[in-house]
Amino acid sequence: MKRILIILLTSTCVVFAGLSQTKSNKRGVAYGYHKEADFQTISPYISWWYNWSIKPDNGVAGVYENYGIEFVPMAWNNNFNETELRAFLESHPNVHYLLGFNEPNFLDQARMTPKQAAAAWPKLEKIAADYGLELVGPAVNWCGSCVSENGVTYTDPYKYLDDFFAACPDCKVDYIAVHNYMCYSGALKSYLDGFKKYGKKIWLTEFACWDQSNITVDMQKSLVIGALDLLENDTMIFRYAWFNGNRSGAYPYLDLYKSTAGQLTDLGRLYMTYDARHDTLVYVTIPARIEAENYATMSGISLEATKDLDGNANVGWVDAGDWLTYNVYNPDSQKIYLYFRIASTAATSIDIYDNGAKLGTLNITNTGGWQTWKTFLFETTLDTGKHKIKIYTPTGKFNLNWLWFSNTNLSLGTSQLGIPTVEIYPTLVDQSFKLVTRDNNESLEVSIFNHQGTVVLKKNLDKTPSINEINVSNLKPGLYTLRIATKNTSVHKKFVKK
């Protein structure tokens, strides 16, 4: 059986979250082999970097300050060269922070018990006091091969810090430093939340997807989208850095840089440029399509890369009691056709509110999977003015890719054409629309008629599964009819070219 998805283009606004030119005050890179060309590329986006050392690498030591990217030195363990660190700080008065010991609970890293780290910490405090620095760390993570003390093996990073602070109750620690290699942003959130008990802001100085087998670039991209949305908007997260820049190709699924200096991988471009800000004061004028990740406020959700036909990300892990809000401005009191692009694993529902008043409930069928997408329609009326649209679910079990606030009914729904199934998939269109054919066993004829019944465009699609762009940029403004036909049956849909 052939399945056809019609992506119908209409004149409307689409609001995307995604690539941005805005520099993040939090975002950084953990990497030690930079070239100046790298800084030329990343300087619009990254505010800081470190290399597990007390001074920058030779390749950029003399130029990095020209690019507005702050270097943060690290005392990797207690054997760092204090004279060399002080010399660097003397000649670089713009340094503001000092990173403490690197994974001291690991036998193959700094290898320091809590009491040993506590005994060594005053040396860092003296340096910090002499140069007006704030202290970060020690940086901990879940451990496999770990240090032991007083019968305790420190696999648990929380336990390590508990005992470190018990041994050093008056130590100057301005920020908590942690590492994490879980592949899902929801797990990352739970991990970071556990460190908030210390009442200090957090530096996530290493993170990536690295705790599973068969890791792919797509898994890393999904983590980047979800993690950046979390890290940029949690006020208890002070800074974070991807592990690591790397251009060796040894770990192609987490490299940010290509082998040529100044060039980013696809993952690198996503990490550098993804805009995860949420402005609660901005109202989107409707009609408009709003990407789900462009919410104003939320509770309980995380983001991930989407496998839908378009869009960078979707809202995921929607559980019972979760909610999101979207701010929209309606210039005219009108009926609104509100489309939701949803993938669900069970029959579920969402309650829809406008400025606190419930508009109704949308029942959602099981679409067949977390990335099996279908469009659902909710009809309502909105008055002129500003509206805070809240989506609340009592049951969850679905993902959301986008919402479409339309003033016309775009939906053909799902109807049988003998063998094929046709579903309208609304998206932005001024110049073209797309037909996505899958599981083909029959060719199609696509025609567009003007209001006088004259064929103005015709195209035949063969049996090969494909995405077919139907260009309508040459059509004059007006009312048209789209016809999709097999040998024995056809379906029609009117649309307006503005």
WOFEN-V871102 format. One record per backbone hydrogen bond with DSSP energy under -0.5 kcal/mol. NH is the residue of the N-H (numbers start at 1). CO is the residue of the C=O. If there is no record, write none. Layout:
nh=NH co=CO
nh=NH co=CO
//
This chain:
nh=3 co=438
nh=4 co=421
nh=5 co=436
nh=6 co=4
nh=6 co=423
nh=7 co=5
nh=7 co=434
nh=8 co=6
nh=8 co=425
nh=10 co=427
nh=12 co=10
nh=13 co=287
nh=15 co=289
nh=16 co=14
nh=20 co=273
nh=24 co=45
nh=28 co=240
nh=29 co=48
nh=30 co=242
nh=31 co=29
nh=31 co=50
nh=38 co=35
nh=39 co=35
nh=40 co=36
nh=41 co=37
nh=42 co=38
nh=43 co=39
nh=45 co=42
nh=46 co=42
nh=47 co=27
nh=48 co=27
nh=49 co=70
nh=50 co=29
nh=60 co=57
nh=61 co=57
nh=63 co=60
nh=64 co=60
nh=66 co=63
nh=67 co=64
nh=68 co=65
nh=69 co=64
nh=70 co=47
nh=70 co=68
nh=72 co=49
nh=73 co=71
nh=73 co=97
nh=74 co=53
nh=75 co=99
nh=76 co=74
nh=80 co=77
nh=82 co=80
nh=85 co=81
nh=86 co=82
nh=87 co=83
nh=88 co=84
nh=89 co=85
nh=90 co=86
nh=91 co=87
nh=92 co=88
nh=95 co=92
nh=98 co=134
nh=99 co=73
nh=100 co=136
nh=102 co=76
nh=103 co=101
nh=103 co=139
nh=106 co=103
nh=107 co=145
nh=109 co=106
nh=110 co=102
nh=111 co=103
nh=111 co=106
nh=112 co=104
nh=117 co=113
nh=118 co=114
nh=119 co=115
nh=120 co=116
nh=121 co=117
nh=122 co=118
nh=123 co=120
nh=124 co=120
nh=124 co=121
nh=125 co=121
nh=126 co=122
nh=127 co=123
nh=128 co=124
nh=129 co=125
nh=130 co=126
nh=131 co=127
nh=132 co=128
nh=133 co=128
nh=134 co=96
nh=136 co=98
nh=137 co=175
nh=139 co=101
nh=140 co=138
nh=140 co=177
nh=143 co=155
nh=146 co=144
nh=147 co=105
nh=149 co=152
nh=152 co=149
nh=153 co=151
nh=154 co=147
nh=154 co=152
nh=155 co=153
nh=157 co=155
nh=160 co=156
nh=161 co=157
nh=162 co=158
nh=163 co=159
nh=164 co=160
nh=165 co=161
nh=166 co=162
nh=167 co=163
nh=168 co=164
nh=169 co=166
nh=171 co=168
nh=173 co=171
nh=174 co=135
nh=175 co=135
nh=176 co=201
nh=177 co=138
nh=178 co=203
nh=179 co=140
nh=180 co=206
nh=188 co=184
nh=189 co=185
nh=190 co=186
nh=191 co=187
nh=192 co=188
nh=193 co=189
nh=194 co=190
nh=195 co=191
nh=195 co=192
nh=196 co=192
nh=196 co=193
nh=197 co=194
nh=198 co=195
nh=199 co=196
nh=202 co=236
nh=203 co=176
nh=204 co=202
nh=204 co=239
nh=205 co=178
nh=205 co=203
nh=206 co=178
nh=208 co=180
nh=210 co=181
nh=210 co=208
nh=211 co=181
nh=220 co=216
nh=221 co=217
nh=222 co=218
nh=223 co=219
nh=224 co=220
nh=225 co=221
nh=226 co=222
nh=227 co=223
nh=228 co=224
nh=229 co=225
nh=230 co=226
nh=231 co=227
nh=232 co=228
nh=233 co=229
nh=234 co=230
nh=235 co=233
nh=237 co=234
nh=238 co=202
nh=238 co=236
nh=239 co=202
nh=240 co=26
nh=241 co=204
nh=242 co=28
nh=243 co=207
nh=244 co=30
nh=244 co=242
nh=245 co=30
nh=252 co=249
nh=254 co=251
nh=255 co=251
nh=256 co=245
nh=257 co=245
nh=257 co=246
nh=258 co=263
nh=263 co=260
nh=265 co=256
nh=269 co=265
nh=270 co=266
nh=271 co=267
nh=272 co=268
nh=273 co=269
nh=274 co=270
nh=275 co=18
nh=276 co=274
nh=280 co=278
nh=282 co=279
nh=284 co=327
nh=286 co=329
nh=287 co=405
nh=288 co=405
nh=289 co=13
nh=290 co=288
nh=290 co=403
nh=291 co=15
nh=292 co=401
nh=294 co=291
nh=296 co=325
nh=297 co=325
nh=299 co=323
nh=302 co=316
nh=304 co=314
nh=306 co=312
nh=314 co=304
nh=315 co=400
nh=316 co=302
nh=318 co=398
nh=319 co=317
nh=320 co=395
nh=321 co=393
nh=322 co=319
nh=323 co=299
nh=324 co=391
nh=325 co=297
nh=326 co=389
nh=328 co=326
nh=328 co=387
nh=329 co=284
nh=330 co=385
nh=331 co=286
nh=331 co=329
nh=334 co=382
nh=336 co=380
nh=337 co=406
nh=338 co=336
nh=338 co=378
nh=339 co=337
nh=339 co=404
nh=340 co=376
nh=341 co=402
nh=342 co=340
nh=342 co=374
nh=343 co=399
nh=344 co=372
nh=345 co=397
nh=346 co=397
nh=348 co=364
nh=350 co=362
nh=351 co=392
nh=352 co=360
nh=353 co=390
nh=354 co=357
nh=355 co=388
nh=357 co=354
nh=359 co=352
nh=360 co=352
nh=362 co=350
nh=363 co=361
nh=364 co=348
nh=367 co=365
nh=368 co=344
nh=369 co=344
nh=372 co=369
nh=373 co=371
nh=374 co=342
nh=376 co=340
nh=378 co=338
nh=380 co=336
nh=382 co=334
nh=385 co=330
nh=387 co=328
nh=389 co=326
nh=389 co=387
nh=390 co=353
nh=390 co=388
nh=391 co=324
nh=392 co=351
nh=392 co=390
nh=393 co=322
nh=395 co=349
nh=397 co=318
nh=398 co=318
nh=399 co=343
nh=400 co=315
nh=401 co=341
nh=402 co=341
nh=403 co=290
nh=404 co=339
nh=405 co=288
nh=406 co=337
nh=406 co=404
nh=410 co=408
nh=415 co=413
nh=415 co=422
nh=417 co=420
nh=419 co=417
nh=420 co=417
nh=421 co=2
nh=422 co=415
nh=423 co=4
nh=424 co=413
nh=425 co=6
nh=427 co=8
nh=429 co=10
nh=433 co=470
nh=434 co=7
nh=435 co=468
nh=436 co=5
nh=436 co=434
nh=437 co=435
nh=437 co=466
nh=438 co=3
nh=444 co=461
nh=445 co=485
nh=446 co=459
nh=447 co=445
nh=447 co=483
nh=448 co=457
nh=449 co=481
nh=450 co=454
nh=451 co=479
nh=453 co=450
nh=456 co=448
nh=457 co=448
nh=459 co=446
nh=461 co=444
nh=466 co=437
nh=468 co=435
nh=468 co=466
nh=469 co=467
nh=470 co=433
nh=470 co=468
nh=471 co=469
nh=472 co=431
nh=473 co=431
nh=475 co=472
nh=478 co=497
nh=480 co=495
nh=481 co=449
nh=482 co=493
nh=483 co=447
nh=484 co=491
nh=485 co=445
nh=486 co=489
nh=491 co=484
nh=493 co=482
nh=495 co=480
nh=497 co=478
nh=498 co=496
//
